[in-house]
Amino acid sequence: MENKEFFAALSDLVREKGISEESFIATLENALASAYKKQYDGGAEVAVTLDAEKGTIEFRATRYVVEEVVDKDKEISLEDAQELDPNHQVGDTIVNTFIPKNFGRIAAQTAKQVILQKLHEAERDNTFSEFSDKEGELMEGVIRKIDERNVYVELGDKKIEGVMPPQDRVATERYAVGDRLKVFVKRVKNNGKNSQIVVSRTAQGLVKKLFEEQVPEIGQGIVEIKEIAREPGQRTKMAILSNDARVDAVGACVGNRGARVNAVVEELGGEKIDIILWNEDPLAFIYKALSPATVLSVTARGERSAMAIVPDEKLSLAIGRDGQNARLAARLTGWKIDVKSASSPEAAEVLAQIEAEENEEYEEETEE
């Protein structure tokens, strides 16, 4: 079968879609074999080989030599096989090369449809492969569609679609087609027809990547983000550490006149951000984590459990609206934190004990 025009048209399509020639040839061979089987409704094992330079397509039917034929499309009796060649034995394979009769326009159209489908799949797979290293990264996109469940965001130069499911949307944000926003690439799944890029506006990684974008010292490894606790759209607590004594980690993240942190807050739609110095001492870390409240004392009360005492007038600030501040501090530190006001009986007893110990130390120092 010769059809150089057919090859030329498909070669143009391959170049346009950026598919490799090897992928194209394999796709075409499989498509034509499939089209042949559909038209002739046979079960024969048909393979196709093509020569792009000559513009030829060769069909090959394979049959197996058997004692008794069960499937005439795939098998040939020993007697018939030996008529073709006396040397044939049971178990041999006979390959017949042929050009299909009446393999006309309908089959060609079927082949073309399959080829276009395969090329589309190959193009999609190539695009998803390019995104495989984008998992965990920050990307800018444009909202192209919103349905009852998901928001669809167009990403990158190739305008591939990212899906933002309900759990990855911020309740306080309003999304509209045409909006440009930054998203965190949460997961890249490349499973054929089920390929999907899941993006998020609620992930802690979004906050981390936004600060990396704004604060050069983080990218340089001078400032390190140790932990993040977040309630999307409301408040984030971020613990940081400076690996260079000459660099103020909090100052680096805040920026001149708050420029850096304000840029992140603006991207997050006004979400409040507490930037806290990380401390390897968990009790000292809890002191900082309850910011902006003043903390008088933190004492351990068991395994990863502590009591924090705050001035009476700071109790509501330390706990936060609906317990949010204390809850985020607990997530940030990994400790259960029981916040008590200084006048509570339990807290008063602890503060009295601390005062007594301090007085005893003072007296010992005086005697010396």
ABEGO torsion letter per residue (X at the ends): XBBAAAAAAAAAAAAAAGBBAAAAAAAAAAAAAAAAAAAAGBABBBBBBBBAAAGBBBBBBBBBBBABBABAAABBBAAAAAAABAABBBGBBBBBBBBBBGBBAAAAAAAAAAAAAAAAAAAAAAAAAAAAAABGBBBBBBBABBBAABBBBBBEAAGBBBBBBAAABBAABBBBBGBBBBBBBABBBBBEAABBBBBBAABAAAAAAAAAAABAAAAAGABBBABBBBBBGABBBBBBBBABAABBAAAAAAEBGGAAAAAAAAAAGGBBBBBBBBBABAAAAAAAAAOABBBABBBBAEBGBBBBBBBAAAAAAAAEBGGAAAAAAAAAAGBBBBBBBAABAAAAAAAAAAAAAAAAAAAAAAAX
